[in-house]
């Protein structure tokens, strides 16, 4: 009923304003794209990220301006906003998380912490390539195929594998009943095996020497989830080999655990 009444009052005006907003948004987006097409001071991924973010911003702003225009025909927005401290406070409280998302999103973008296509690890438990960056959230595609949407305000830790060097890190959580000395011997052999079999994955310097070979980092965490201890392997690898190197390290660790009867941590141990 509201929209029927609205169109009866000013059908032509609302259509003209809507078309004007759509045209303005289109021209702004086109201008931004033409600007980046004719410049080269940013890399392609960075330009693509900024264009995508600009499209998100113009869409939201266009919608907001349209809503303000419509409401202005029914309410005196100036008096409503300036005269109602309670309303303003309530809106600020309700929108605080949204505002925080916007601010943090702008921070991540303009500090160049993330861009489309980057491989990231968020809060230590979500990892994958960034497929979308919006004003409020980022979407990452994990290797299991799932697309996760994570709001900026919920990000407490972000690791970007495309910034600097790519260090692949894989681990086994072994039972606290497992003798560490026996585990050390097995995992040191795994590191040697990985260096022999997967040397091509390793990042090399200008002389062709690996910057950091696969190595056993011993125990990296104690009493993980009250089940056991974490034994970790790592190495610096080429950007394009990161995913495959991780798979191979996990395979070698699993095979070594199986062949040497290493005691894996299990959930039932917490009840004993």
N, C-alpha and C positions, 0 to 999 in steps of 0.2 A: 504493500500500500504506500509505503514511503516513496518508492521510486516512481510509482504511478503519479502521485501528487507532484513529485519533483518535475517530471517531464511535462506535466500540464502547465506548470508555472513558467518554465523557461526552456522548452525543448531545443530551440535553435541555438541558444546561447551555450548550453551545456555541451552540445555536439561540437560547436566551434572551438570551445576551450579544450575539449578532449583531443580534437584533431591538432590544435596548435601545440599542445603538450607532446603529443606523439611525434609531430614534425620536429619540434625542438630537440627531443631526445635523440631522434634519428640523426639530425645534423651534428649534434655534439659527438655522438659515437663515430660518425663518418669522418669528422674533422680529426678526432684523436687517432683513428686508424690511418688516415692519410699522412698525418704528422709522423707517425712511426714508420710508415712505408717509405718516407722520403728522408729519413734520418738513420744514422747508424752508430750513435754514441752509446746505445744499450744493446746487449746481446738479445738474440731472438726469443729465448725463454722469458727474459725479463720483460720485453715488450709485450709478449703474449699474456703474461700475468697482469700487467697494468691495463691492457685493453679489456681483459675479462673483468677485472675489478671495476673499471670505469663503467662497463655495461651494467653491472649490478647496482652501482651507485645511482646512475641516471634513471634506472627503472624505479628504484625506491623513491627518489626525489620527485619524479614525475607523478607517481601515485599519491605522494603526500600533498603536493601542490593541488592536485585535482580534488582530493578530499577537503582541503582547506577552502577551496573555491566553492564547493557544494555547501559546506556547513556555513559559510559566510552569508548565505541567503536565508538562513534560518536563525542564526544567533549573532549577536554582537561579540565577535571573538576577542576584540580588544578589552572590553569590559569583563568578559568571562575569564580571561587569563589574568589580567591585572587585579581584578577584584576578588578573586577566590584563592586565598593562600592555602586553604585546606585542600582544594582540588589540585593545585600545583604540587603540594607536598605528597598527596596520594599518587599522582602520576609519576613523580620522581621515584617514589618507593617501588611502584609497580614496574617501572621501566629500567630500574637500576642495573639489572643483569643484561638487558638488551644494550643499554648505553655502554656498559663495561665491555661487552663483546665488540661493539663498534670501535671503541678506543683501542683495544688490544689488537684488533684486526688491522687498523691503520698502522699501529706500531710495528707489527710483524712485517707488513708490506713495505713501509718506507724505510725501515732499518734493513731491508733486504734479507730477512731471516729465512723466508720461504718464497718459492715461486712454483709455477706449474711444472710438474714432472719430477720435482725433487723427491728423493727417497728419504723419508723421515721416520723416526721412532718417537712416539708421543706417550708421555707418562710411563715409559718403560714397557708398555703392554700392547700398544697398537703400532704396527709398522707397515709401510707400503709407500706407493707413489702417490703424490698429490694429483688428483684429477680435477678438483674444483676449489677455487678460493672465492668466497663470498664476503659480504660485509660482516656477517656474524659467525661464520663457521668455515671449516676446511674439511674437504672430503678426501679420504685416502683409500686407495684400492690395495687390499692385502693380497699376498700370494695365494691365499685360499679362495680368492675371487670375490669375497665380500667387500662391499663399499661402506665404509664407516664415516659418519658425520660427527664431527667433534667441534663443539663451540669453543671459541677462543678463551672464554673465561674459565673453562674447565681444564685448560692446558697448564700443568704445573712444571712440566719438563719437556723440552723439545730438542731432539738431536737430529741434525741435518747431515745426512751422509754425502750430500753434494757440495758441502762446504769443506774445503781442505781435503784430507786424505780419507780413503774408505778403509776402515779397519773392520774386518769380519771377526765376530766373536761368537763362539758357540761353547756350550758347556754341558756337563753331566751333573745331575744331583744324585750323589751316592749316599747310601745309608750311613748313619753315624756308626753302624756296626762294622763298616768296611775299614780294613786296615789301610791307613793313608799311604804307608810305605809301598804296599803292593799296587795301589792305585797310581802312585807317582810313576812307578816303573812302566806300567802299561801306557799311561798317557804321554809320557816322554817318547815312547816308541811311536805313538800315533802322530805326534808332531813331526818326527823324522820321516814317517811314511808320507805325510801330507807334503812335506818339502820335496820329496822325491817324485811323487806322482802329480802334484799340482803346481809345480814351479812356474808354469806359464801364466798362472793366475796372479802371481805376486807382482806388486808394483816395483819397478826397477828405476834406478837413477840413470843419469846420462851415460854411464859406463856399462850399463846392463847388469848391474849388481842389485839384488833385491834390497829394498830399503828396510824392510822388516820381515823376516821369514816367519813361517808359522811356528809358534812357540807355546809351550805349556806354562801357564801362569799360576800353576799350583792351586791352592784353595782361595777362591775369591769371596765366598760368603760362608759363614758358619750357621748351622742350625736353620736352614731355609725352611720356612713354614713348619718348624718343629719336626722335620722329617729327616734331614740329612745335610750334607755339606756340598757346596757347588765347586766343581773342578772345571777350569776354563782354559780354552785354547783360543789364540787370536793370531792375526797377521794382516799386513797391509796389502791390499789387492787392487787390481785395476778396476776402474769404475764399471766398465761393461761386464766384468766377471764377478761382480759382488754377489749376485743372487746364486750363480752356479757354484761359486766357492763355498758359500754357506751350506748349500745342499751336500756337497762332497764332504765337508768337515763333519756335518751331522751323521752322514753315512759311516764315516770312519770311526767316529765315537761310538755309534750304536754297535757296529761290528766288533770293535774292541771289547766293549762291555759284554757282548754275547760270548765271544771266544774265551775270554778270561774269567768268566763267571763273576764279574763285579756285582756287588750288591746294590741295586738301585733303591732309592728312597721310595717308600710306599706309604699310602695314607693310613693303613692299619697300624703302622708303627706308633702312631700318636696315642693309641689306646692301650699300649703295653707298658 
